[in-house]
Amino acid sequence: MENKFKHPVHHLQIQVSNIQKSARFYGELLGRLGFTKVFEAEGMVEWQKEGTRIIIARCPKKFLAHGYHRKRVGLNHIAFRAPSRAEVDELYRNYLVPKKIPTLYGGPKEWEGYDPGYYAVYFEDPDRIKLELVYVPGDL
């Protein structure tokens, strides 16, 4: 079957423990990555870039007790594309470090054993969901 869609992922939704805290976090992060807020209602916020939407929603109280862990069944992390290594470094220097957002694995670096030139920084959202900004030459 031929894929006729320009943007194969329509949306993803992330359940969060604190909608206000996560809305601030994702609003800043996604704004820096070129997303625009397109919807907000009680307990839900949605951003869009080109054909992809990212939604955060308040987790129902009955599911909060166990929290998130990326090693459980389910989502491990979300990787966003960067247009250059400089953009990865800029996010790290001018956003993650000043805001004391937890970064993983020692900050931005090239990852051997991945695609040639794979350069990324990994970090966590307020619920410790792992996020990544990655540049791979020729991958845009």
C-alpha positions as CSV (number, residue, x, y, z in Angstrom):
1,M,0.0,0.0,0.0
2,E,1.4,3.4,-1.0
3,N,1.6,6.0,1.7
4,K,-0.1,9.1,0.2
5,F,0.1,11.2,3.3
6,K,2.8,13.9,3.6
7,H,2.8,13.8,7.4
8,P,2.2,10.2,8.6
9,V,1.6,11.0,12.3
10,H,-1.7,12.9,12.8
11,H,-1.4,13.4,16.6
12,L,-0.1,12.0,19.8
13,Q,-1.6,12.6,23.3
14,I,0.3,12.7,26.5
15,Q,-1.4,12.2,29.8
16,V,0.1,14.5,32.5
17,S,-0.2,14.7,36.2
18,N,-0.3,18.5,36.5
19,I,-1.9,20.2,33.5
20,Q,-0.9,23.7,34.4
21,K,2.8,22.8,34.9
22,S,2.9,20.7,31.8
23,A,1.1,23.3,29.7
24,R,3.8,25.8,30.6
25,F,6.6,23.4,29.8
26,Y,5.2,22.1,26.5
27,G,4.0,25.6,25.5
28,E,7.6,26.9,25.7
29,L,9.2,23.8,24.3
30,L,6.8,23.4,21.4
31,G,6.8,27.1,20.6
32,R,10.6,26.9,20.3
33,L,10.2,24.0,17.9
34,G,7.7,25.9,15.7
35,F,4.4,24.5,17.0
36,T,1.4,26.8,17.4
37,K,-1.3,26.3,20.1
38,V,-4.5,25.5,18.3
39,F,-6.9,24.4,21.1
40,E,-7.3,24.8,24.9
41,A,-10.0,23.5,27.1
42,E,-10.4,22.5,30.8
43,G,-7.7,19.8,31.2
44,M,-6.4,19.7,27.7
45,V,-4.1,21.8,25.4
46,E,-3.2,21.1,21.8
47,W,-0.4,22.4,19.5
48,Q,0.2,21.8,15.8
49,K,3.0,22.0,13.3
50,E,2.4,21.3,9.7
51,G,0.3,18.1,9.8
52,T,1.1,16.9,13.3
53,R,-0.7,17.7,16.5
54,I,0.6,17.2,20.1
55,I,-2.0,17.1,22.9
56,I,-1.5,17.1,26.6
57,A,-4.4,16.1,28.8
58,R,-4.9,15.8,32.6
59,C,-4.6,12.3,33.8
60,P,-7.7,11.0,35.6
61,K,-7.0,10.8,39.4
62,K,-7.6,7.1,39.5
63,F,-4.5,6.5,37.3
64,L,-2.1,8.9,39.0
65,A,-0.8,6.6,41.7
66,H,1.7,4.6,39.6
67,G,3.0,7.6,37.6
68,Y,5.0,7.3,34.5
69,H,8.1,5.2,33.9
70,R,9.7,4.8,30.4
71,K,10.7,1.2,31.0
72,R,7.1,0.0,31.5
73,V,5.0,-1.1,28.6
74,G,4.1,2.0,26.5
75,L,5.9,5.0,25.3
76,N,9.6,5.2,25.9
77,H,10.3,8.7,24.5
78,I,9.5,11.2,21.8
79,A,12.1,12.5,19.4
80,F,11.7,15.8,17.6
81,R,13.8,16.7,14.5
82,A,16.1,19.6,14.6
83,P,17.3,21.4,11.3
84,S,20.9,21.5,12.5
85,R,23.4,20.6,15.3
86,A,23.4,24.2,16.2
87,E,19.7,24.1,17.0
88,V,20.3,21.1,19.3
89,D,23.0,23.1,21.1
90,E,20.9,26.2,21.2
91,L,18.0,24.4,22.9
92,Y,20.4,22.9,25.4
93,R,22.3,26.2,26.2
94,N,19.4,28.7,26.1
95,Y,16.5,26.7,27.3
96,L,17.3,23.4,29.1
97,V,20.2,24.6,31.2
98,P,18.8,28.0,32.3
99,K,15.4,26.4,33.2
100,K,17.2,23.5,35.0
101,I,15.3,21.0,32.9
102,P,16.8,17.6,33.7
103,T,19.0,16.5,30.8
104,L,20.2,12.9,30.4
105,Y,23.4,11.2,29.3
106,G,25.7,14.2,29.7
107,G,23.9,16.7,27.3
108,P,24.1,17.0,23.5
109,K,26.5,14.8,21.7
110,E,27.0,12.6,18.6
111,W,25.7,9.0,19.1
112,E,27.9,6.3,17.6
113,G,26.1,3.3,16.4
114,Y,23.0,5.3,15.4
115,D,22.6,6.9,11.9
116,P,25.7,8.6,10.7
117,G,26.0,12.1,12.3
118,Y,23.2,11.4,14.8
119,Y,23.4,14.3,17.2
120,A,20.9,14.7,20.1
121,V,20.1,15.9,23.5
122,Y,17.8,14.0,25.8
123,F,15.8,15.6,28.6
124,E,12.7,15.1,30.7
125,D,9.3,16.8,31.0
126,P,7.7,17.5,34.4
127,D,6.4,13.8,34.6
128,R,9.9,12.5,33.6
129,I,8.7,11.5,30.1
130,K,11.9,11.4,28.1
131,L,12.1,13.8,25.1
132,E,14.8,14.2,22.5
133,L,15.9,16.8,20.0
134,V,17.9,15.2,17.3
135,Y,19.7,16.2,14.1
136,V,20.6,13.7,11.5
137,P,22.3,15.0,8.3
138,G,20.0,14.6,5.3
139,D,17.0,13.5,7.4
140,L,14.7,16.4,6.9
